[in-house]
Amino acid sequence: RRSSDLFPVSGAGSDEGEMVLIKEYRVLLPLSVEEYQVGQLFSVAEASKNNTGGGEGIEVLKNEPYERDGEKGQYTHKIYHLQSKVPGFVKMLAPEGSLVFHEKAWNAYPYCRTVVTNEYMKDYFFIKIETWHKPDLGNQENVHGLNAETWTEVDVIPIDIADRTQIGRA
């Protein structure tokens, strides 16, 4: 079983235009996609609960069902306030609003689309994560249905979290 994340990172890095990196992480999981869904929902709820309060952490603006183009799921809009999560010197140097990130997610499990933006950086920062949870061993190619030209540019990175030989020593 695996989770396949398509992780394009965009930003206006030069005069030539937009910089776009596309990475596909194929994460092999030692459990079924149904078991993973239960764990994912629990982990997200715990992280939100443990990182909220006092104007810091995670602020949930919306958490509601959605339906669009035959896709049904849960839509969330969260704001991550990261001021207390960075070292003091970063807080002193970081401009107002630069440590606040918006996350909009459309979770129609087994597919999920997440967009992360930062209002301070405006159009210069945009991360879109598209995730498919598939009951296979990571052997399906192009699960996101990209066109042939784009697919040739994708960097595919397999990750087997149950394989301890992939863990680097610190």
VMD Tcl script that draws the C-alpha trace (Angstrom):
set ca {
  {0.00 0.00 0.00}
  {1.28 3.43 -0.66}
  {0.64 7.11 -0.52}
  {1.77 9.00 -3.61}
  {2.28 12.72 -3.16}
  {2.75 15.03 -6.10}
  {4.54 18.03 -4.69}
  {4.93 20.98 -7.08}
  {6.57 24.05 -5.56}
  {6.15 27.28 -7.46}
  {7.74 30.66 -7.09}
  {8.87 33.54 -9.23}
  {12.58 32.89 -8.88}
  {13.88 34.82 -11.86}
  {13.04 37.18 -14.67}
  {12.44 34.20 -16.93}
  {9.27 33.49 -15.00}
  {8.00 30.88 -12.68}
  {10.11 28.16 -11.10}
  {8.22 24.88 -10.78}
  {9.59 21.70 -9.20}
  {7.51 18.54 -9.31}
  {8.38 15.65 -7.02}
  {6.41 12.45 -6.53}
  {7.06 10.76 -3.21}
  {5.91 7.14 -3.23}
  {5.61 6.23 0.41}
  {5.13 2.51 0.98}
  {3.06 1.90 4.09}
  {2.96 -1.26 6.23}
  {-0.84 -1.06 6.57}
  {-3.96 -0.90 4.42}
  {-5.22 2.38 2.94}
  {-8.29 2.04 5.19}
  {-6.12 1.70 8.31}
  {-4.02 4.64 7.18}
  {-7.13 6.83 6.77}
  {-8.12 6.24 10.42}
  {-4.60 7.08 11.59}
  {-4.40 10.16 9.37}
  {-7.66 11.59 10.68}
  {-6.59 10.98 14.27}
  {-3.14 12.53 13.72}
  {-4.53 15.66 12.06}
  {-7.06 16.16 14.87}
  {-4.36 15.67 17.55}
  {-1.93 18.05 15.84}
  {-4.60 20.74 15.55}
  {-5.62 20.30 19.19}
  {-2.03 20.30 20.50}
  {-0.92 23.33 18.46}
  {-3.79 25.71 19.06}
  {-4.28 28.42 21.64}
  {-3.11 31.85 22.67}
  {-3.13 33.20 19.10}
  {-0.41 30.76 18.09}
  {-0.42 27.39 16.38}
  {-3.23 26.29 14.07}
  {-6.36 28.37 13.56}
  {-9.22 26.53 11.81}
  {-11.29 28.98 9.74}
  {-13.43 26.41 7.91}
  {-14.11 22.72 8.26}
  {-17.08 21.73 6.13}
  {-18.25 19.14 3.59}
  {-17.81 20.04 -0.07}
  {-18.96 18.66 -3.39}
  {-17.48 19.77 -6.72}
  {-17.48 18.08 -10.13}
  {-18.62 14.77 -8.63}
  {-15.91 14.88 -5.95}
  {-17.16 14.79 -2.34}
  {-15.12 15.32 0.77}
  {-14.13 17.64 3.59}
  {-12.82 21.16 2.95}
  {-10.62 22.84 5.54}
  {-9.00 26.26 5.64}
  {-6.39 26.61 8.36}
  {-3.92 29.30 9.27}
  {-0.59 28.24 10.74}
  {0.91 30.88 13.06}
  {4.55 29.88 13.34}
  {6.09 32.76 15.33}
  {6.57 30.62 18.46}
  {7.96 27.70 16.41}
  {11.10 29.45 15.14}
  {14.26 30.62 16.94}
  {14.24 34.14 18.41}
  {16.68 35.57 15.84}
  {14.36 34.42 13.02}
  {11.40 36.17 14.70}
  {13.45 39.38 14.93}
  {14.44 39.24 11.26}
  {11.17 37.93 9.79}
  {8.88 40.64 8.42}
  {5.33 40.93 9.79}
  {3.13 38.19 8.31}
  {5.98 36.13 6.85}
  {5.53 33.38 9.45}
  {1.81 32.96 8.80}
  {0.77 30.30 6.28}
  {-2.67 29.46 4.90}
  {-3.55 25.85 4.15}
  {-6.61 25.00 2.09}
  {-7.32 21.28 1.77}
  {-9.93 19.30 -0.14}
  {-9.88 15.80 1.36}
  {-11.86 13.34 -0.77}
  {-10.02 10.27 0.48}
  {-8.29 8.42 -1.13}
  {-7.45 11.65 -3.00}
  {-6.49 14.88 -1.25}
  {-5.40 18.25 -2.62}
  {-3.68 20.77 -0.32}
  {-2.58 24.31 -1.20}
  {-0.25 26.29 1.07}
  {0.25 30.05 0.59}
  {1.78 32.96 2.45}
  {0.10 36.35 2.09}
  {3.36 38.21 2.78}
  {5.08 36.50 -0.18}
  {1.92 36.74 -2.32}
  {2.38 35.03 -5.72}
  {6.05 34.25 -5.01}
  {5.16 31.31 -2.77}
  {2.71 28.54 -3.61}
  {2.85 24.85 -2.70}
  {0.30 22.39 -4.03}
  {0.33 18.83 -2.70}
  {-1.83 16.24 -4.40}
  {-2.02 12.86 -2.68}
  {-3.37 9.53 -3.86}
  {-3.57 6.61 -1.44}
  {-3.38 3.46 -3.56}
  {-3.56 -0.20 -2.46}
  {-0.37 -1.22 -4.28}
  {3.38 -1.39 -3.77}
  {4.15 1.87 -5.54}
  {4.33 0.32 -8.98}
  {1.60 2.35 -10.74}
  {3.11 5.03 -12.94}
  {1.65 8.51 -13.30}
  {-1.25 8.06 -10.84}
  {-1.92 11.80 -11.09}
  {-2.61 11.59 -14.83}
  {-0.04 14.16 -15.93}
  {0.55 14.78 -19.62}
  {3.55 12.97 -21.13}
  {5.75 16.08 -21.30}
  {5.17 17.00 -17.65}
  {5.56 13.38 -16.50}
  {9.09 13.21 -17.95}
  {10.06 16.12 -15.65}
  {8.74 14.49 -12.46}
  {11.35 13.32 -9.94}
  {9.97 10.08 -8.41}
  {11.29 9.30 -4.93}
  {10.31 5.93 -3.42}
  {10.21 5.79 0.40}
  {9.64 2.57 2.35}
  {9.10 3.59 5.98}
  {9.29 -0.07 7.09}
  {12.79 -0.48 5.61}
  {15.21 0.55 8.35}
  {18.13 0.58 5.91}
  {16.66 3.80 4.44}
  {17.03 5.59 7.78}
  {20.18 7.68 7.98}
  {22.18 7.82 11.18}
  {22.22 11.23 12.84}
}
mol new
graphics top color blue
foreach p $ca { graphics top sphere $p radius 0.5 }
foreach p [lrange $ca 0 end-1] q [lrange $ca 1 end] { graphics top cylinder $p $q radius 0.2 }
display resetview
